[in-house]
Amino acid sequence: MIDLATPLAGMQKVEASLNRTAARLATAVDPAADAVDLSTEAVAMLSAKTAFQANANVLRTEVELSRNLIDMLG
């Protein structure tokens, strides 16, 4: 059987990364907070987007393969 846990775990990891980035960006408006490097945060967000898309594609492919297998067997 196809394991959907791997891409789902990857998506959860990306979600956590985006939440951390959002929290850092939220502190950027606070002058008392340490300076936030916006370019670093933008790169982190783009990397997270790419990782999420890759995991979504893996998940989509696994679901499609499962459907095809079920169709062949049934």
mmCIF file as gemmi writes it, N, C-alpha and C atoms, coordinates in Angstrom:
data_model
loop_
_atom_site.group_PDB
_atom_site.id
_atom_site.type_symbol
_atom_site.label_atom_id
_atom_site.label_alt_id
_atom_site.label_comp_id
_atom_site.label_asym_id
_atom_site.label_entity_id
_atom_site.label_seq_id
_atom_site.pdbx_PDB_ins_code
_atom_site.Cartn_x
_atom_site.Cartn_y
_atom_site.Cartn_z
_atom_site.occupancy
_atom_site.B_iso_or_equiv
_atom_site.pdbx_formal_charge
_atom_site.auth_seq_id
_atom_site.auth_asym_id
_atom_site.pdbx_PDB_model_num
ATOM 1 N N . MET Axp A 1 ? 0.843 -1.184 0 1 0 ? 1 A 1
ATOM 2 C CA . MET Axp A 1 ? 0 0 0 1 0 ? 1 A 1
ATOM 3 C C . MET Axp A 1 ? 0.884 1.243 0 1 0 ? 1 A 1
ATOM 4 N N . ILE Axp A 2 ? 0.379 2.294 -0.53 1 0 ? 2 A 1
ATOM 5 C CA . ILE Axp A 2 ? 1.136 3.538 -0.652 1 0 ? 2 A 1
ATOM 6 C C . ILE Axp A 2 ? 1.083 4.298 0.662 1 0 ? 2 A 1
ATOM 7 N N . ASP Axp A 3 ? 2.234 4.829 1.055 1 0 ? 3 A 1
ATOM 8 C CA . ASP Axp A 3 ? 2.361 5.543 2.325 1 0 ? 3 A 1
ATOM 9 C C . ASP Axp A 3 ? 2.153 7.045 2.103 1 0 ? 3 A 1
ATOM 10 N N . LEU Axp A 4 ? 1.059 7.572 2.627 1 0 ? 4 A 1
ATOM 11 C CA . LEU Axp A 4 ? 0.771 9.001 2.506 1 0 ? 4 A 1
ATOM 12 C C . LEU Axp A 4 ? 1.376 9.815 3.641 1 0 ? 4 A 1
ATOM 13 N N . ALA Axp A 5 ? 1.95 9.124 4.625 1 0 ? 5 A 1
ATOM 14 C CA . ALA Axp A 5 ? 2.479 9.819 5.798 1 0 ? 5 A 1
ATOM 15 C C . ALA Axp A 5 ? 3.662 10.723 5.451 1 0 ? 5 A 1
ATOM 16 N N . THR Axp A 6 ? 4.479 10.3 4.508 1 0 ? 6 A 1
ATOM 17 C CA . THR Axp A 6 ? 5.684 11.08 4.182 1 0 ? 6 A 1
ATOM 18 C C . THR Axp A 6 ? 5.358 12.458 3.623 1 0 ? 6 A 1
ATOM 19 N N . PRO Axp A 7 ? 4.535 12.551 2.564 1 0 ? 7 A 1
ATOM 20 C CA . PRO Axp A 7 ? 4.232 13.905 2.079 1 0 ? 7 A 1
ATOM 21 C C . PRO Axp A 7 ? 3.428 14.729 3.083 1 0 ? 7 A 1
ATOM 22 N N . LEU Axp A 8 ? 2.566 14.069 3.85 1 0 ? 8 A 1
ATOM 23 C CA . LEU Axp A 8 ? 1.808 14.811 4.854 1 0 ? 8 A 1
ATOM 24 C C . LEU Axp A 8 ? 2.723 15.366 5.944 1 0 ? 8 A 1
ATOM 25 N N . ALA Axp A 9 ? 3.708 14.573 6.351 1 0 ? 9 A 1
ATOM 26 C CA . ALA Axp A 9 ? 4.676 15.046 7.34 1 0 ? 9 A 1
ATOM 27 C C . ALA Axp A 9 ? 5.483 16.216 6.775 1 0 ? 9 A 1
ATOM 28 N N . GLY Axp A 10 ? 5.819 16.126 5.495 1 0 ? 10 A 1
ATOM 29 C CA . GLY Axp A 10 ? 6.529 17.235 4.849 1 0 ? 10 A 1
ATOM 30 C C . GLY Axp A 10 ? 5.706 18.502 4.831 1 0 ? 10 A 1
ATOM 31 N N . MET Axp A 11 ? 4.415 18.362 4.575 1 0 ? 11 A 1
ATOM 32 C CA . MET Axp A 11 ? 3.522 19.529 4.567 1 0 ? 11 A 1
ATOM 33 C C . MET Axp A 11 ? 3.412 20.13 5.961 1 0 ? 11 A 1
ATOM 34 N N . GLN Axp A 12 ? 3.373 19.289 6.981 1 0 ? 12 A 1
ATOM 35 C CA . GLN Axp A 12 ? 3.308 19.792 8.357 1 0 ? 12 A 1
ATOM 36 C C . GLN Axp A 12 ? 4.602 20.513 8.724 1 0 ? 12 A 1
ATOM 37 N N . LYS Axp A 13 ? 5.727 20.004 8.252 1 0 ? 13 A 1
ATOM 38 C CA . LYS Axp A 13 ? 7.016 20.653 8.51 1 0 ? 13 A 1
ATOM 39 C C . LYS Axp A 13 ? 7.054 22.036 7.849 1 0 ? 13 A 1
ATOM 40 N N . VAL Axp A 14 ? 6.54 22.11 6.628 1 0 ? 14 A 1
ATOM 41 C CA . VAL Axp A 14 ? 6.489 23.391 5.918 1 0 ? 14 A 1
ATOM 42 C C . VAL Axp A 14 ? 5.563 24.361 6.649 1 0 ? 14 A 1
ATOM 43 N N . GLU Axp A 15 ? 4.438 23.861 7.121 1 0 ? 15 A 1
ATOM 44 C CA . GLU Axp A 15 ? 3.515 24.715 7.87 1 0 ? 15 A 1
ATOM 45 C C . GLU Axp A 15 ? 4.193 25.302 9.104 1 0 ? 15 A 1
ATOM 46 N N . ALA Axp A 16 ? 4.946 24.484 9.823 1 0 ? 16 A 1
ATOM 47 C CA . ALA Axp A 16 ? 5.654 24.965 11.008 1 0 ? 16 A 1
ATOM 48 C C . ALA Axp A 16 ? 6.688 26.017 10.623 1 0 ? 16 A 1
ATOM 49 N N . SER Axp A 17 ? 7.371 25.792 9.514 1 0 ? 17 A 1
ATOM 50 C CA . SER Axp A 17 ? 8.365 26.755 9.036 1 0 ? 17 A 1
ATOM 51 C C . SER Axp A 17 ? 7.707 28.089 8.678 1 0 ? 17 A 1
ATOM 52 N N . LEU Axp A 18 ? 6.578 28.028 7.999 1 0 ? 18 A 1
ATOM 53 C CA . LEU Axp A 18 ? 5.862 29.264 7.648 1 0 ? 18 A 1
ATOM 54 C C . LEU Axp A 18 ? 5.359 29.992 8.89 1 0 ? 18 A 1
ATOM 55 N N . ASN Axp A 19 ? 4.911 29.241 9.876 1 0 ? 19 A 1
ATOM 56 C CA . ASN Axp A 19 ? 4.464 29.867 11.125 1 0 ? 19 A 1
ATOM 57 C C . ASN Axp A 19 ? 5.613 30.579 11.823 1 0 ? 19 A 1
ATOM 58 N N . ARG Axp A 20 ? 6.795 29.97 11.828 1 0 ? 20 A 1
ATOM 59 C CA . ARG Axp A 20 ? 7.961 30.625 12.442 1 0 ? 20 A 1
ATOM 60 C C . ARG Axp A 20 ? 8.334 31.893 11.676 1 0 ? 20 A 1
ATOM 61 N N . THR Axp A 21 ? 8.305 31.81 10.34 1 0 ? 21 A 1
ATOM 62 C CA . THR Axp A 21 ? 8.616 32.981 9.52 1 0 ? 21 A 1
ATOM 63 C C . THR Axp A 21 ? 7.599 34.095 9.771 1 0 ? 21 A 1
ATOM 64 N N . ALA Axp A 22 ? 6.329 33.735 9.837 1 0 ? 22 A 1
ATOM 65 C CA . ALA Axp A 22 ? 5.286 34.737 10.096 1 0 ? 22 A 1
ATOM 66 C C . ALA Axp A 22 ? 5.484 35.393 11.458 1 0 ? 22 A 1
ATOM 67 N N . ALA Axp A 23 ? 5.877 34.606 12.442 1 0 ? 23 A 1
ATOM 68 C CA . ALA Axp A 23 ? 6.104 35.171 13.777 1 0 ? 23 A 1
ATOM 69 C C . ALA Axp A 23 ? 7.278 36.143 13.754 1 0 ? 23 A 1
ATOM 70 N N . ARG Axp A 24 ? 8.329 35.798 13.024 1 0 ? 24 A 1
ATOM 71 C CA . ARG Axp A 24 ? 9.476 36.711 12.929 1 0 ? 24 A 1
ATOM 72 C C . ARG Axp A 24 ? 9.094 37.987 12.195 1 0 ? 24 A 1
ATOM 73 N N . LEU Axp A 25 ? 8.299 37.848 11.134 1 0 ? 25 A 1
ATOM 74 C CA . LEU Axp A 25 ? 7.868 39.028 10.391 1 0 ? 25 A 1
ATOM 75 C C . LEU Axp A 25 ? 6.938 39.905 11.224 1 0 ? 25 A 1
ATOM 76 N N . ALA Axp A 26 ? 6.14 39.292 12.068 1 0 ? 26 A 1
ATOM 77 C CA . ALA Axp A 26 ? 5.238 40.06 12.929 1 0 ? 26 A 1
ATOM 78 C C . ALA Axp A 26 ? 6.02 40.924 13.906 1 0 ? 26 A 1
ATOM 79 N N . THR Axp A 27 ? 7.204 40.471 14.309 1 0 ? 27 A 1
ATOM 80 C CA . THR Axp A 27 ? 8.016 41.272 15.227 1 0 ? 27 A 1
ATOM 81 C C . THR Axp A 27 ? 8.761 42.382 14.498 1 0 ? 27 A 1
ATOM 82 N N . ALA Axp A 28 ? 8.759 42.35 13.176 1 0 ? 28 A 1
ATOM 83 C CA . ALA Axp A 28 ? 9.485 43.368 12.4 1 0 ? 28 A 1
ATOM 84 C C . ALA Axp A 28 ? 8.879 44.748 12.584 1 0 ? 28 A 1
ATOM 85 N N . VAL Axp A 29 ? 7.618 44.831 12.936 1 0 ? 29 A 1
ATOM 86 C CA . VAL Axp A 29 ? 6.977 46.132 13.116 1 0 ? 29 A 1
ATOM 87 C C . VAL Axp A 29 ? 7.233 46.708 14.507 1 0 ? 29 A 1
ATOM 88 N N . ASP Axp A 30 ? 7.824 45.893 15.388 1 0 ? 30 A 1
ATOM 89 C CA . ASP Axp A 30 ? 8.122 46.328 16.753 1 0 ? 30 A 1
ATOM 90 C C . ASP Axp A 30 ? 9.536 46.912 16.792 1 0 ? 30 A 1
ATOM 91 N N . PRO Axp A 31 ? 9.673 48.229 16.999 1 0 ? 31 A 1
ATOM 92 C CA . PRO Axp A 31 ? 11.002 48.842 16.981 1 0 ? 31 A 1
ATOM 93 C C . PRO Axp A 31 ? 11.905 48.326 18.105 1 0 ? 31 A 1
ATOM 94 N N . ALA Axp A 32 ? 11.323 47.793 19.173 1 0 ? 32 A 1
ATOM 95 C CA . ALA Axp A 32 ? 12.135 47.288 20.271 1 0 ? 32 A 1
ATOM 96 C C . ALA Axp A 32 ? 12.71 45.907 19.969 1 0 ? 32 A 1
ATOM 97 N N . ALA Axp A 33 ? 12.152 45.241 18.983 1 0 ? 33 A 1
ATOM 98 C CA . ALA Axp A 33 ? 12.624 43.891 18.641 1 0 ? 33 A 1
ATOM 99 C C . ALA Axp A 33 ? 13.914 43.977 17.821 1 0 ? 33 A 1
ATOM 100 N N . ASP Axp A 34 ? 14.653 42.896 17.818 1 0 ? 34 A 1
ATOM 101 C CA . ASP Axp A 34 ? 15.847 42.831 16.969 1 0 ? 34 A 1
ATOM 102 C C . ASP Axp A 34 ? 15.426 42.967 15.509 1 0 ? 34 A 1
ATOM 103 N N . ALA Axp A 35 ? 16.343 43.481 14.707 1 0 ? 35 A 1
ATOM 104 C CA . ALA Axp A 35 ? 16.056 43.678 13.293 1 0 ? 35 A 1
ATOM 105 C C . ALA Axp A 35 ? 15.797 42.335 12.612 1 0 ? 35 A 1
ATOM 106 N N . VAL Axp A 36 ? 14.81 42.319 11.748 1 0 ? 36 A 1
ATOM 107 C CA . VAL Axp A 36 ? 14.47 41.124 10.978 1 0 ? 36 A 1
ATOM 108 C C . VAL Axp A 36 ? 14.969 41.35 9.563 1 0 ? 36 A 1
ATOM 109 N N . ASP Axp A 37 ? 15.722 40.386 9.054 1 0 ? 37 A 1
ATOM 110 C CA . ASP Axp A 37 ? 16.227 40.471 7.689 1 0 ? 37 A 1
ATOM 111 C C . ASP Axp A 37 ? 15.118 40.02 6.74 1 0 ? 37 A 1
ATOM 112 N N . LEU Axp A 38 ? 14.482 40.974 6.083 1 0 ? 38 A 1
ATOM 113 C CA . LEU Axp A 38 ? 13.337 40.659 5.24 1 0 ? 38 A 1
ATOM 114 C C . LEU Axp A 38 ? 13.718 39.791 4.045 1 0 ? 38 A 1
ATOM 115 N N . SER Axp A 39 ? 14.911 39.963 3.514 1 0 ? 39 A 1
ATOM 116 C CA . SER Axp A 39 ? 15.31 39.128 2.378 1 0 ? 39 A 1
ATOM 117 C C . SER Axp A 39 ? 15.465 37.67 2.811 1 0 ? 39 A 1
ATOM 118 N N . THR Axp A 40 ? 16.002 37.446 4.008 1 0 ? 40 A 1
ATOM 119 C CA . THR Axp A 40 ? 16.133 36.083 4.521 1 0 ? 40 A 1
ATOM 120 C C . THR Axp A 40 ? 14.761 35.467 4.728 1 0 ? 40 A 1
ATOM 121 N N . GLU Axp A 41 ? 13.832 36.245 5.254 1 0 ? 41 A 1
ATOM 122 C CA . GLU Axp A 41 ? 12.491 35.741 5.492 1 0 ? 41 A 1
ATOM 123 C C . GLU Axp A 41 ? 11.768 35.473 4.169 1 0 ? 41 A 1
ATOM 124 N N . ALA Axp A 42 ? 11.997 36.309 3.162 1 0 ? 42 A 1
ATOM 125 C CA . ALA Axp A 42 ? 11.388 36.089 1.849 1 0 ? 42 A 1
ATOM 126 C C . ALA Axp A 42 ? 11.904 34.795 1.226 1 0 ? 42 A 1
ATOM 127 N N . VAL Axp A 43 ? 13.202 34.56 1.349 1 0 ? 43 A 1
ATOM 128 C CA . VAL Axp A 43 ? 13.782 33.316 0.834 1 0 ? 43 A 1
ATOM 129 C C . VAL Axp A 43 ? 13.2 32.112 1.579 1 0 ? 43 A 1
ATOM 130 N N . ALA Axp A 44 ? 13.031 32.244 2.882 1 0 ? 44 A 1
ATOM 131 C CA . ALA Axp A 44 ? 12.449 31.155 3.671 1 0 ? 44 A 1
ATOM 132 C C . ALA Axp A 44 ? 11.023 30.861 3.216 1 0 ? 44 A 1
ATOM 133 N N . MET Axp A 45 ? 10.269 31.904 2.936 1 0 ? 45 A 1
ATOM 134 C CA . MET Axp A 45 ? 8.895 31.707 2.485 1 0 ? 45 A 1
ATOM 135 C C . MET Axp A 45 ? 8.847 31.071 1.097 1 0 ? 45 A 1
ATOM 136 N N . LEU Axp A 46 ? 9.728 31.49 0.203 1 0 ? 46 A 1
ATOM 137 C CA . LEU Axp A 46 ? 9.763 30.889 -1.134 1 0 ? 46 A 1
ATOM 138 C C . LEU Axp A 46 ? 10.201 29.43 -1.071 1 0 ? 46 A 1
ATOM 139 N N . SER Axp A 47 ? 11.153 29.14 -0.211 1 0 ? 47 A 1
ATOM 140 C CA . SER Axp A 47 ? 11.594 27.752 -0.032 1 0 ? 47 A 1
ATOM 141 C C . SER Axp A 47 ? 10.468 26.901 0.521 1 0 ? 47 A 1
ATOM 142 N N . ALA Axp A 48 ? 9.728 27.447 1.464 1 0 ? 48 A 1
ATOM 143 C CA . ALA Axp A 48 ? 8.608 26.715 2.043 1 0 ? 48 A 1
ATOM 144 C C . ALA Axp A 48 ? 7.529 26.469 0.989 1 0 ? 48 A 1
ATOM 145 N N . LYS Axp A 49 ? 7.277 27.462 0.166 1 0 ? 49 A 1
ATOM 146 C CA . LYS Axp A 49 ? 6.281 27.31 -0.9 1 0 ? 49 A 1
ATOM 147 C C . LYS Axp A 49 ? 6.684 26.184 -1.848 1 0 ? 49 A 1
ATOM 148 N N . THR Axp A 50 ? 7.946 26.159 -2.246 1 0 ? 50 A 1
ATOM 149 C CA . THR Axp A 50 ? 8.433 25.121 -3.142 1 0 ? 50 A 1
ATOM 150 C C . THR Axp A 50 ? 8.342 23.741 -2.493 1 0 ? 50 A 1
ATOM 151 N N . ALA Axp A 51 ? 8.714 23.659 -1.225 1 0 ? 51 A 1
ATOM 152 C CA . ALA Axp A 51 ? 8.645 22.386 -0.51 1 0 ? 51 A 1
ATOM 153 C C . ALA Axp A 51 ? 7.205 21.912 -0.384 1 0 ? 51 A 1
ATOM 154 N N . PHE Axp A 52 ? 6.292 22.83 -0.105 1 0 ? 52 A 1
ATOM 155 C CA . PHE Axp A 52 ? 4.882 22.467 0.012 1 0 ? 52 A 1
ATOM 156 C C . PHE Axp A 52 ? 4.353 21.953 -1.322 1 0 ? 52 A 1
ATOM 157 N N . GLN Axp A 53 ? 4.694 22.639 -2.409 1 0 ? 53 A 1
ATOM 158 C CA . GLN Axp A 53 ? 4.251 22.205 -3.732 1 0 ? 53 A 1
ATOM 159 C C . GLN Axp A 53 ? 4.806 20.824 -4.072 1 0 ? 53 A 1
ATOM 160 N N . ALA Axp A 54 ? 6.06 20.575 -3.73 1 0 ? 54 A 1
ATOM 161 C CA . ALA Axp A 54 ? 6.664 19.272 -4.001 1 0 ? 54 A 1
ATOM 162 C C . ALA Axp A 54 ? 5.939 18.173 -3.223 1 0 ? 54 A 1
ATOM 163 N N . ASN Axp A 55 ? 5.662 18.422 -1.955 1 0 ? 55 A 1
ATOM 164 C CA . ASN Axp A 55 ? 4.948 17.434 -1.147 1 0 ? 55 A 1
ATOM 165 C C . ASN Axp A 55 ? 3.525 17.23 -1.665 1 0 ? 55 A 1
ATOM 166 N N . ALA Axp A 56 ? 2.876 18.296 -2.102 1 0 ? 56 A 1
ATOM 167 C CA . ALA Axp A 56 ? 1.526 18.175 -2.655 1 0 ? 56 A 1
ATOM 168 C C . ALA Axp A 56 ? 1.549 17.34 -3.934 1 0 ? 56 A 1
ATOM 169 N N . ASN Axp A 57 ? 2.563 17.531 -4.749 1 0 ? 57 A 1
ATOM 170 C CA . ASN Axp A 57 ? 2.683 16.732 -5.973 1 0 ? 57 A 1
ATOM 171 C C . ASN Axp A 57 ? 2.916 15.259 -5.66 1 0 ? 57 A 1
ATOM 172 N N . VAL Axp A 58 ? 3.735 14.977 -4.664 1 0 ? 58 A 1
ATOM 173 C CA . VAL Axp A 58 ? 3.96 13.585 -4.252 1 0 ? 58 A 1
ATOM 174 C C . VAL Axp A 58 ? 2.649 12.979 -3.763 1 0 ? 58 A 1
ATOM 175 N N . LEU Axp A 59 ? 1.929 13.713 -2.946 1 0 ? 59 A 1
ATOM 176 C CA . LEU Axp A 59 ? 0.654 13.235 -2.424 1 0 ? 59 A 1
ATOM 177 C C . LEU Axp A 59 ? -0.332 12.981 -3.56 1 0 ? 59 A 1
ATOM 178 N N . ARG Axp A 60 ? -0.416 13.912 -4.478 1 0 ? 60 A 1
ATOM 179 C CA . ARG Axp A 60 ? -1.32 13.776 -5.619 1 0 ? 60 A 1
ATOM 180 C C . ARG Axp A 60 ? -0.957 12.538 -6.452 1 0 ? 60 A 1
ATOM 181 N N . THR Axp A 61 ? 0.324 12.324 -6.678 1 0 ? 61 A 1
ATOM 182 C CA . THR Axp A 61 ? 0.782 11.164 -7.446 1 0 ? 61 A 1
ATOM 183 C C . THR Axp A 61 ? 0.474 9.87 -6.722 1 0 ? 61 A 1
ATOM 184 N N . GLU Axp A 62 ? 0.682 9.853 -5.411 1 0 ? 62 A 1
ATOM 185 C CA . GLU Axp A 62 ? 0.393 8.641 -4.639 1 0 ? 62 A 1
ATOM 186 C C . GLU Axp A 62 ? -1.094 8.304 -4.67 1 0 ? 62 A 1
ATOM 187 N N . VAL Axp A 63 ? -1.941 9.313 -4.58 1 0 ? 63 A 1
ATOM 188 C CA . VAL Axp A 63 ? -3.384 9.083 -4.642 1 0 ? 63 A 1
ATOM 189 C C . VAL Axp A 63 ? -3.768 8.558 -6.028 1 0 ? 63 A 1
ATOM 190 N N . GLU Axp A 64 ? -3.193 9.131 -7.06 1 0 ? 64 A 1
ATOM 191 C CA . GLU Axp A 64 ? -3.473 8.684 -8.419 1 0 ? 64 A 1
ATOM 192 C C . GLU Axp A 64 ? -3.016 7.236 -8.628 1 0 ? 64 A 1
ATOM 193 N N . LEU Axp A 65 ? -1.853 6.906 -8.118 1 0 ? 65 A 1
ATOM 194 C CA . LEU Axp A 65 ? -1.367 5.526 -8.231 1 0 ? 65 A 1
ATOM 195 C C . LEU Axp A 65 ? -2.28 4.56 -7.484 1 0 ? 65 A 1
ATOM 196 N N . SER Axp A 66 ? -2.749 4.966 -6.337 1 0 ? 66 A 1
ATOM 197 C CA . SER Axp A 66 ? -3.67 4.124 -5.569 1 0 ? 66 A 1
ATOM 198 C C . SER Axp A 66 ? -4.958 3.891 -6.343 1 0 ? 66 A 1
ATOM 199 N N . ARG Axp A 67 ? -5.484 4.949 -6.936 1 0 ? 67 A 1
ATOM 200 C CA . ARG Axp A 67 ? -6.71 4.804 -7.731 1 0 ? 67 A 1
ATOM 201 C C . ARG Axp A 67 ? -6.5 3.848 -8.899 1 0 ? 67 A 1
ATOM 202 N N . ASN Axp A 68 ? -5.363 4.011 -9.582 1 0 ? 68 A 1
ATOM 203 C CA . ASN Axp A 68 ? -5.08 3.134 -10.705 1 0 ? 68 A 1
ATOM 204 C C . ASN Axp A 68 ? -4.947 1.681 -10.266 1 0 ? 68 A 1
ATOM 205 N N . LEU Axp A 69 ? -4.318 1.468 -9.144 1 0 ? 69 A 1
ATOM 206 C CA . LEU Axp A 69 ? -4.162 0.109 -8.616 1 0 ? 69 A 1
ATOM 207 C C . LEU Axp A 69 ? -5.509 -0.49 -8.277 1 0 ? 69 A 1
ATOM 208 N N . ILE Axp A 70 ? -6.358 0.293 -7.63 1 0 ? 70 A 1
ATOM 209 C CA . ILE Axp A 70 ? -7.701 -0.184 -7.285 1 0 ? 70 A 1
ATOM 210 C C . ILE Axp A 70 ? -8.5 -0.499 -8.539 1 0 ? 70 A 1
ATOM 211 N N . ASP Axp A 71 ? -8.377 0.366 -9.548 1 0 ? 71 A 1
ATOM 212 C CA . ASP Axp A 71 ? -9.085 0.126 -10.813 1 0 ? 71 A 1
ATOM 213 C C . ASP Axp A 71 ? -8.597 -1.166 -11.479 1 0 ? 71 A 1
ATOM 214 N N . MET Axp A 72 ? -7.302 -1.422 -11.435 1 0 ? 72 A 1
ATOM 215 C CA . MET Axp A 72 ? -6.762 -2.63 -12.052 1 0 ? 72 A 1
ATOM 216 C C . MET Axp A 72 ? -7.197 -3.877 -11.291 1 0 ? 72 A 1
ATOM 217 N N . LEU Axp A 73 ? -7.28 -3.791 -9.985 1 0 ? 73 A 1
ATOM 218 C CA . LEU Axp A 73 ? -7.641 -4.95 -9.176 1 0 ? 73 A 1
ATOM 219 C C . LEU Axp A 73 ? -9.147 -5.194 -9.135 1 0 ? 73 A 1
ATOM 220 N N . GLY Axp A 74 ? -9.906 -4.139 -9.284 1 0 ? 74 A 1
ATOM 221 C CA . GLY Axp A 74 ? -11.359 -4.285 -9.109 1 0 ? 74 A 1
ATOM 222 C C . GLY Axp A 74 ? -12.045 -4.117 -10.379 1 0 ? 74 A 1
